[in-house]
């Protein structure tokens, strides 16, 4: 089954063509990475799929449903959730209450005070489960601004997962992380269940090659190539435009 299908997608900003006839499909449960140099069109492609921008031409389908140009809240109803390179957390409240807010929205009980959440055990059960999955259960009472940067990115992942996405789109999930934090995030993402389709934009090739089943390479708004990580890693065209090293060193 197909989770995401992109066909003939183009996006222009005035005379600038950010995307040019991009087509690819992502299977259910697949882990797909989108890579490319700065200006390749990665963010524009992500925004077009997730509903932040309407493409100039082409189509996007989530499953069998045409979603081209649908706003983000409609995409969420179809099971697609995304994160952004800059976090969107509430810094002055606890880790647990950040996840609770997302869970409240998920369960349709918005507008209630935190003090009433005991009436909704499903909320606290889901919050505890998600915090355990992202290894933040021991930090649940910490105030978000006091977290290490890597922990904040883990919390962002928790906020996405509490919505029970079928498709999870991650924009630079390890940007700004230390090597140890990056390895922890690789382990977290690698441990996600295969009923969650994963689409990531990522500059760190160690992350890409550790997580992705298939890598799509963008260059100047077009798909240069795509394939398994071992194939992409040794493709001289990719080495030339992105990896920046000799093909014989990339194998």
Secondary structure, DSSP 8 states (H G I E B T S, - for coil): -EEEEEEEEEEEETTEEEEEEEEEEEETT-EEEEE-STTSSHHHHHHHHHTSS--SEEEEEETTEE-TT--HHHHHHTTEEE--SS----TTSBHHHHHHHHHHHHHT-TT--GGGGGG-HHHHHHHHHHHHHTT-GGGTTSBGGGS-HHHHHHHHHHHHHTT--SEEEEESTTTT--HHHHHHHHHHHHTS-TTSEEEEE-S-HHHHHHH-SEEEEEETTEEEEEE-HHHHHT-HHHIIIII-S-GGG--
